[in-house]
Amino acid sequence: MTWRDRVARARGEQGSALVEFVFLGVLLLVPLVYLVMALARIQAGSYAVTTAAREAGRAFVTAEAGEDAAARARAGADVAFDDQGFGGMGSLEISCSTSPCLTPDARVETTASVTVPLPLIPAFAREVVPLEIPLTASHLSTVDRFRGTP
């Protein structure tokens, strides 16, 4: 092979590296971007349930009366869910170690849960394959030992 043949052959392949680079870049970048979006949404759900459980427990044990405690806890959890973009999607369960719940030194467990849908999945695909991740968090709060009995 002569020098002229080598030059002609090299000129014939000009630009193919750019095409290959762009094609492979897009092929690898799209799944990576989707993975980052999905992980960000799951992390937001994780923050939402942990914050909702903690704030609901705090709001419950600091209530003045037993009738207001559950409403305060649900309001605190709703604020935490709304803050991370899960408004109306989260649920809260409250369980007490004693009856009434606000007895001094009583323990109150609040459990928050939310189901995080994966982003950019159409509705018809969600009906066939479960494409949601359930997240749950619990928090144990103690009623102040020196408070008066309600």
CORGI-V559765 format. One record per backbone hydrogen bond with DSSP energy under -0.5 kcal/mol. NH is the residue of the N-H (numbers start at 1). CO is the residue of the C=O. If there is no record, write none. Layout:
nh;co
NH;CO
NH;CO
This chain:
nh;co
6;2
7;3
8;4
9;5
10;6
11;7
12;8
13;9
13;10
14;11
16;13
19;15
20;16
21;17
22;18
23;19
24;20
25;21
26;22
27;23
28;24
29;25
30;26
31;27
32;28
33;29
34;30
35;31
36;32
37;33
38;34
39;35
40;36
41;37
42;38
43;39
44;40
45;41
46;42
47;43
48;44
49;45
50;46
51;47
52;48
53;49
54;50
55;51
56;52
57;53
58;54
59;55
60;56
61;57
62;58
63;60
69;65
70;66
71;67
72;68
73;69
74;70
75;71
76;72
77;73
78;74
79;75
80;76
81;77
82;78
83;79
84;80
84;81
85;82
86;81
89;86
90;86
91;113
93;111
95;109
97;107
103;100
105;143
106;103
108;141
109;95
110;108
110;139
111;93
112;110
112;137
113;91
114;135
116;114
116;133
117;115
118;131
121;118
122;120
125;122
126;122
127;123
128;124
129;125
131;129
133;116
134;132
135;114
137;112
139;110
141;108
141;139
143;106
147;144
